[in-house]
Amino acid sequence: MTTVNAWQQHAEAVDRLRASYAAIPAGVPVRLAKQTSNLFRPRATTTGPGLDVSGLTGVIAVDPVARTADVQGMCTYEDLVDATLPHGLMPYVVPQLRTITLGGAVTGLGIESTSFRNGLPHESVLEMDVFTGAGEVVTARPGDELFDAFPNSYGSLGYATRLRIELEPVPSYVALRHVRFDDAAALAAAVEDIVATREHDGVRVDGLDGVAFSPDELYLTLATWQEEPGPTSDYTGQDVFYRSIQQRETDLLTTYDYLWRWDTDWFWCSGAFGAQHPVVRRVWPRRWRRSDVYHRLVALERRYGVVDRLDRRAGRPQRERVIQDVEVPVGRLADFLSWFDEAVGMRPVWLCPLVAKRDWSTYPLEAGATYVNAGFWGTVHVGPEAPEGPLNRAIEEEVHELGGHKSLYSEAFYDRETFDRLYAGEHLATIKSTYDPDNRLTSLYDKVVRRR
């Protein structure tokens, strides 16, 4: 469903983007003039103008017959889902947080519980328009060099202004089973079986993720789409979703609430602000129980250094932020978690299986192989060496020793040679030279490691 007006508004938004690009002086970094972000790496400040993407935030059209949607690059998944669910459709992969944008998930590798059968968000993109460093809009499709290098490029090749994506049918409810395991090896074996059969105990599995609370308390949450109604849980109120995993074996959510089950408490990170305390939760407005609100609170804390001052006053060692998502082969998951417990000691850890549909040069997962994303987000007291990132460096080394990969949305410490080897740096530079001949866009290494 669409209107001529929606396409016209999109064309006007692209024109404003072009004009804002032309207004950026040569030599000034080209960045998005964007107020929100789901990145967790610092970068150098700039006072120059940014790219005007303010008009690229909506859904242009949904075709319920073809099961496709044309979506602007800065459209959040919250707005995208609001447009598709009335048709009984959803994107193949809906990342966990409401304000992640479609363009951001494609260039930055989003993931969620359907990734064990649908891969990553870019694998359901049929075509996209990319605003390049040359100030041109290029339409790219699978097999084109720009399209194939775009995942994991984080804006170093350009920004998606429009994407046409596939949609899949989804009913009104999601039934959950929380299955406990006493060790990581048993959980990993269950993941392999579910990926192979798409079922568990004879019941179809449509979504699959899990949580490791401790070495001997791990869960897989098995989601099954269904139309049958029933009493549903609400985790936007007093109850906290991740705690329910330990408290009940089955559950039922509306599809909408299932998609955003992790957003209300930013997985479990809202606890750092007291938002899980029953008294605080009663007075914390429901509309502010969202990941983007917590993200802004983190930015304020970092700006004023409140926690660091409190730690110094209490005589506690300096903290290192350990905020990462990594993928390890399913057969090495137990090895990674065992090492992680000893070296880092942070729990819970989110677990999300994924299987890439094809090879992608800039994030070389083996097509058809099962990996498990391990997500962990917090701080660890390490002492005066914290600014050097000793734990993050150790994680990088261990992950790649195990044949895995690390997402680049957070801090990274690779030397240039290692980075180029792991993330196809030379290949990316060749494509960048074609679509950004004057080097207006910051390179991936400079963005990720040099914080530019």
Salt bridges, closest charged atoms under 4 A:
ASP70 OD1 - ARG162 NH1 2.76
ASP70 OD1 - ARG164 NE 3.06
GLU78 OE2 - ARG98 NH1 2.95
GLU78 OE2 - ARG290 NH1 3.00
GLU112 OE1 - ARG261 NH2 3.17
GLU127 OE1 - ARG141 NE 2.86
GLU127 OE2 - ARG162 NH2 2.80
GLU127 OE2 - ARG164 NH1 3.80
ASP129 OD2 - ARG162 NE 2.82
ASP148 OD1 - ARG358 NH1 3.29
GLU168 OE2 - ARG117 NH2 2.96
ASP182 OD1 - ARG180 NE 3.74
ASP201 OD2 - HIS200 NE2 3.65
ASP206 OD1 - ARG204 NE 2.95
ASP209 OD2 - ARG261 NH2 3.04
ASP234 OD2 - ARG286 NH1 3.10
ASP251 OD1 - ARG248 NH1 3.71
ASP263 OD2 - ARG98 NE 3.35
ASP265 OD2 - ARG281 NH2 2.86
ASP292 OD1 - ARG290 NE 2.97
ASP292 OD2 - ARG296 NH1 3.92
ASP311 OD1 - ARG316 NE 2.67
ASP311 OD2 - ARG319 NE 2.53
ASP335 OD2 - ARG332 NE 2.77
ASP341 OD2 - ARG347 NH2 2.60
GLU396 OE2 - LYS406 NZ 2.66
GLU411 OE1 - ARG321 NH2 3.84
GLU411 OE2 - ARG451 NH2 3.02
ASP420 OD2 - ARG416 NE 3.29
ASP436 OD2 - LYS432 NZ 2.63
ASP446 OD1 - ARG450 NH1 2.90
ASP446 OD2 - ARG452 NH1 3.45
